[in-house]
């Protein structure tokens, strides 16, 4: 698909998203706080020592990539802007296709793919750094780094967030410039589960809300054989994207308008005459994915994680704890306890009055006094009646 058509589709998606009213203006105070945080981070990062560059392997899969010419043309925009490397971080649950997406994008079998999640991932983060070895092109030496990650749900329970993995991912990418974050999910699902929402909130709380500015949605299993009754392919895709965007945790006045790309990692993915992989709507998904990566890679400074970004418990009202405890103690000793004791005495007095009346009635009838049960027998009788 020509770049011009891809841009038109991207603009159309943004217009549809705005019409739904999901994007709101950002609070000026929030913007100011974020700018101050970014300035502070920049000052600290300049003071840190520069790390040695990682060794990159030749991107051998580029030579046989069906979309090679289109991909190289798009990457030349990054090189022309002065960038030497494009760094992409993948996040998402297990079995959504993150590792398969790495293999499809780089056209190499690099990441291990498991059809069924039978055990926990042994590696939390797995980086793959590839360098273009093409001396006759302007892209010679350009590198693309893709960081694959484990599933963000608990590998044992499966129904809770894997906070340990999130902390390890944050530690591994600390200080690294991340150009694009791909949040991967499946297209062939119909709802957002509570676990999905919990994972999204955990991502925000771990990496800071600024990560959404560098995030794009990627929905795998895009070659749907059949859509639900009453919907065609385009309407189903639009609905699925809208649902996921709504699930993104927003700030007070901000809901991130994330770009979205549909992907199909299966070898059975249809292709055009040139071998370029396409979806049921005839769009070339690899071209659209790389276009999104390049567009986001050109958006100013990349994202860099700092531990300060991780949300901590709110301690602003911690000083009220002693006063609350003192108030509770006062309420118990001066109000509740005296009232309960008074109620108990009234109940005992009422019981004594009843037994006195019964004894008088039996005396008039010439019958012996009633046998008042002991406390232990009374308790046993209450248990018998309850059973």
C-alpha positions, 0 to 999 in steps of 0.5 A: 500500500502506498505511503500516501494511502497509509497516511490517509487511513491513519488520519481517518482512524484519528478522526473516527476516534475523535468523533467518539469523544474518547480524546480529551484535552490535557490539563495544563497543570498536568502538562507543566508537571510532565515537562518539569519531570522530563527536564529533570530526567534530561539533566540526570541522564546527561550526568550519567555515563554513556553505556557501551553500544551493544553488538548488533548482528547482521539483519539477514532476514531483510534480504528475503523480506517480501516488503524489503523495498518498502521497509527500507524506504520508510527506514530511510526517513529515520536515517535522514532525521539523524537516527542511528537506531530504532528501538521497539519494546513489546508488551502484552499477555502471553499467547497473544503473538509478541514473539511471533510478531518479532519473527514476522517483522525481522523475517527471522526465527529469533524469538521462541514461540510456544503454541500453548502456555505450559510453563513460565517464561525463563527470560523476562526480556529478550532483546534482538539487535539487527544491523543493516549490512548494505554498503550500497545504500544510505541505510548501511549501519542502521540498526533496529532493536526489538525487545521481546518480553514475557507475558504480564499475567501471573504464570502460576495463577494466570488471573492476576498481574505479574508485578515481578515481571513488570519490575524486571522489565522496567529495570532492564530498560532503565535509561534506554531510549525506547522509540516505540512501545507495541502493546500486543493483543488479539483481534479475535476476541470480543471483550476486555477482561478484568485481567486486561484492565488490571494489566493496563493499569499496572503498566501505567503505574510501573512505567508512568503515564508518559509511556502511552505517548510512545505506545501503539496497539497491535492486534494479531490474528488479523486474518479472521476467517469469519466475523460475528453475525451482523458485522463485516471485517472493517466494522469488527476491527473498528469496534475491537480497537475502540474497546481497547482504547476505552480500556486504556487507563486515563488521567484526569483529563487525558485518554491516549489516542493510540495508533492501531495496526492489525497483524497476521503472523501465520504462514498461511497469511494471504499475500499479493502477487509480490508476496507482500502479506495482506489482510482480508481488507487487502491492506499490507500489514507489514507496511502499515506496521513499519509506517507506524514505527517510523512515524512514532520514531520521529516524534521528538525525544524517545521514552526513557524509564526512570524509577521515579516514574513508578507510582508509589502509594499515596502518603499525603494523608499519612499524618491523619492516621494517629488522629483517626485512631484516637477518634476511633478509641474515643468513640468506642470508650465514650459512646459505643461501649457505654451504650452496649453496657447499658443495653446489656443491663436493660436486657438483664433487668427485663429477664429478671422481671419476666421470671418474677412475673412467672413465679407470681403466677405459679404461686397463685396457681399453687404450683412451685416456682419456675426453674430458671436455667443456669447460664450454661443451660440457657446457652445450650437451649439457644443452640438447640433452638438455632439448630 
